[in-house]
Amino acid sequence: MGKIQYPPPIPIDDDNPPVCFSYGEQLEIQFDVSGYFSHDNDTAFLPNPPTGNFVAPPSVMIQGYFAASEDVNVTFTFLDTANGITYRNAIQIRPSCPPTKDTA
């Protein structure tokens, strides 16, 4: 299962490689601060994760979304409204993903 967390536990910048999800892999999104979540591809995960305002704390967890069974890209954008910080996650969906540093 893949997890996206806002704010991210590791800083995100333009040098970070895209996050990879394998076909059918489950997605979980955790909001630890209040903000506005959006994305640019309605077919990347099924069902389509909701966009809009999420109010935290306490943390809000949404789950039950599964990566599409086709090669697609999506960008998740989260605006931390309390701190004025925008986070972007580039995500690739592929048949399989390369091992991460934690599993290599």
C-alpha positions in Angstrom: 0.0 0.0 0.0 1.2 3.5 -0.8 0.8 6.4 1.5 0.9 10.1 0.7 1.1 12.4 3.8 0.6 16.2 4.2 2.8 17.8 5.3 5.3 15.2 4.0 7.6 13.5 6.4 10.5 14.1 3.9 10.7 17.5 2.2 9.4 17.5 -1.4 11.0 19.6 -4.1 11.5 19.5 -7.9 14.4 17.1 -7.6 12.4 14.3 -5.9 11.7 11.4 -8.3 8.0 10.6 -9.0 6.3 8.3 -6.5 5.5 5.0 -8.2 2.4 2.9 -7.7 1.9 -0.5 -9.2 -1.3 -1.4 -11.0 -4.0 -2.0 -8.5 -1.9 -0.8 -5.5 -4.0 0.8 -2.8 -3.5 4.5 -2.0 -3.9 6.1 1.4 -3.8 9.9 1.9 -3.2 11.4 5.4 -3.8 15.1 6.2 -2.1 16.3 9.4 -2.8 20.0 8.7 -5.8 21.7 7.2 -5.7 22.6 3.5 -7.0 22.2 0.0 -6.2 19.0 -2.0 -6.5 18.6 -5.7 -5.1 16.5 -8.6 -4.9 16.7 -12.3 -6.0 13.2 -13.5 -9.5 11.8 -12.6 -8.7 8.3 -14.0 -5.4 7.6 -12.2 -7.0 6.0 -9.1 -10.3 4.2 -8.8 -12.5 5.5 -7.3 -11.4 9.1 -8.0 -10.0 10.6 -4.7 -12.0 13.6 -3.7 -10.7 17.2 -4.0 -11.5 20.0 -1.7 -10.9 21.2 1.9 -9.7 18.9 4.6 -9.8 20.1 8.2 -7.2 18.8 10.6 -6.1 18.2 13.3 -6.9 15.6 14.3 -5.4 13.8 11.3 -7.8 12.9 8.5 -7.1 9.7 6.6 -8.8 8.8 3.3 -8.3 5.4 1.7 -9.8 2.8 -0.5 -8.4 4.1 -3.8 -6.6 1.8 -6.2 -4.1 2.6 -9.0 -5.5 2.2 -12.5 -4.3 -0.7 -14.6 -2.7 1.5 -17.2 0.4 3.7 -17.4 -0.7 7.1 -16.2 0.8 10.1 -14.4 -1.0 12.3 -11.9 0.1 15.3 -9.8 -1.4 15.7 -6.3 -1.3 19.3 -5.0 -2.0 20.2 -1.4 -2.2 23.8 -0.2 -1.5 24.0 3.6 -3.8 27.0 4.2 -2.5 27.6 7.8 1.1 28.0 6.7 0.8 29.1 3.0 2.9 26.2 1.7 2.0 24.2 -1.4 3.2 20.6 -1.8 3.2 18.7 -5.1 3.6 15.0 -5.6 4.3 13.6 -9.0 3.0 10.1 -9.2 3.5 7.4 -11.9 1.4 4.3 -12.2 3.2 1.4 -13.9 2.9 -2.4 -14.1 5.7 -2.7 -11.5 7.8 -0.2 -9.6 11.5 -0.2 -9.0 12.6 -1.2 -5.4 12.8 1.7 -3.0 15.9 2.4 -0.9 14.1 0.8 2.0 13.5 -2.4 0.2 16.6 -2.7 -2.0 
